[in-house]
Amino acid sequence: MVSIDEKKFAGKAYSIVYQYLSQYSSSPVVSANTSSDMVKTFLLHCGIKNPSWAELRHFVKFLNIQLKSCEQSIFCDESLVGDVLRGLKSFVVKFMIQMSRDFSTPSLHGEVALNGNILYPMSDVLQNYQIEGRRQWEQSNHPYLFFNEDRYTITFVGFVVSSNGDLMDPATNNIIKEGIMTPQLYKGLKSNNVHLDENCHTGTNHKNLMIQKLTRVMGLAASVDPDPSYVLTVDNLIKILAIQMRFR
């Protein structure tokens, strides 16, 4: 039987992550009467059925870093933004939880050896995941949001949201998820020059647009294309930013 380090789970990072999961997640939450109950909640949300302690700890620490940025952001403080951006914090936290699953735990893709051969069939890999909804999510052109290097402003990547607040697939124009934000929040963001209809997949200026987003998140002063011959895709951009988030 594996024992639980009670002191570690009494730490601030674990308690903060649990509190946010309790308040903002649509998934079940176990009442944290003991550290064991807290672990059960983390297991329900990390995206893997049987994670190692290292994977579970990494999920919690990764999410905790994102939540710290959220708490520091004036745009997520409803006492300051009032009705204009009401609901933004809830919207951000839900995407932080999803991003932590995606960036701190393995993908649904099968494990591949260096020679390109599949080590484990997809059917075996999927057995280790809680994949209801996640398969559709990973196979869609879904968006992410990132806190910039200043830790309080936000960059949206790949967001195409209708005026009704529905998340759209920019490639197919199909609805990925209905009602991810209220129409009121959509209008508030738009009035603050947050464009939720930017399609980074097409257009003559899409590479410059992606470089601008990349430099904002990384805190770089200039948004100059270092290699005009490099084809920067949305997928590549997200992978670069995922590495940046792990460094944080």
C-alpha positions, -999 to +999 in steps of 0.1 A: +000+000+000+014+034-010+012+060+018+004+097+012+027+125+023+002+145+044+026+175+047+029+178+010-009+177+004-014+202+031+007+227+011-008+258-005-004+246-041-025+215-036-052+232-016-056+261-041-059+237-070-085+216-052-105+248-043-106+259-080-115+224-092-143+224-066-156+257-077-152+258-115-150+223-129-180+206-143-165+172-133-173+155-100-154+166-069-148+146-038-152+165-005-117+170+008-120+157+044-086+139+040-056+141+017-069+108+002-101+126-008-081+154-024-061+129-044-093+113-057-104+147-070-070+152-088-073+117-103-108+126-117-094+157-134-059+150-146-071+130-177-053+097-170-069+067-153-037+054-136-012+082-135+021+080-117+027+102-087+050+123-109+023+128-135-003+137-109+021+161-091+030+177-124-006+183-133-013+200-100+019+221-101+012+231-137-023+241-130-013+260-098+011+282-118-017+291-143-041+298-114-015+322-098-014+342-130-052+343-131-053+356-095-028+383-104-047+395-135-067+427-130-089+415-159-100+385-139-109+407-109-146+413-112-144+440-085-124+460-110-139+450-144-175+451-132-202+440-157-180+446-187-159+414-183-181+396-159-176+358-162-140+361-176-124+346-146-146+315-148-140+313-185-102+315-180-101+290-152-120+264-171-095+267-200-066+266-176-079+233-163-082+219-198-048+233-208-032+216-178-046+183-188-033+187-224+001+202-216+011+184-184-001+149-193+005+128-224-015+132-256-040+106-268-018+098-297-001+064-296+035+062-283+060+062-311+096+049-311+125+068-326+123+047-357+087+057-363+071+024-353+041+024-330+051+010-295+016+006-283-016+003-304-041+032-300-066+008-285-042+000-257-032+037-251-069+048-249-074+023-220-053+046-198-074+077-205-107+092-194-116+100-230-152+110-229-151+143-247-113+144-248-110+125-281-133+150-298-114+179-282-079+167-292-090+160-328-106+195-332-089+228-340-095+239-305-082+271-289-060+279-259-055+310-239-021+320-224-011+345-198+016+367-212+050+371-196+037+400-175+013+374-159-018+395-160-026+401-197-039+373-219-033+361-254-060+341-272-048+315-298-072+299-322-104+313-308-133+316-332-164+323-311-198+333-325-217+362-311-239+337-293-208+325-274-204+292-292-168+279-298-164+272-336-139+251-355-122+276-378-115+249-404-151+235-407-172+262-390-188+235-370-197+241-333-171+225-310-188+235-278-219+256-272-221+285-248-185+287-237-191+323-228-221+346-225-230+371-253-224+398-227-188+386-221-182+383-259-193+420-264-171+431-234-140+414-248-147+428-283-150+463-269-116+458-253-100+449-287-100+411-280-108+396-314-125+362-311-129+357-348-092+357-358-085+328-381-048+319-379-053+290-403-058+312-434-051+346-448-021+364-461-011+379-427-017+348-406+020+341-399+026+377-387-004+374-365+009+342-349+044+357-344+027+386-325+009+362-302+041+342-296+062+373-287+035+386-264+034+353-244+072+351-243+076+387-234+098+396-264+099+432-275+100+427-312+077+406-334+101+400-363+100+369-385+134+353-378+131+328-407+107+337-436+112+302-450+098+285-419+061+275-422+046+284-388+013+266-383-012+270-354-002+235-343+034+245-342+026+277-324+007+258-297+035+233-292+061+262-288+038+278-263+033+245-245+071+243-240+071+279-227+044+271-202+064+240-190+095+262-185+074+285-163 
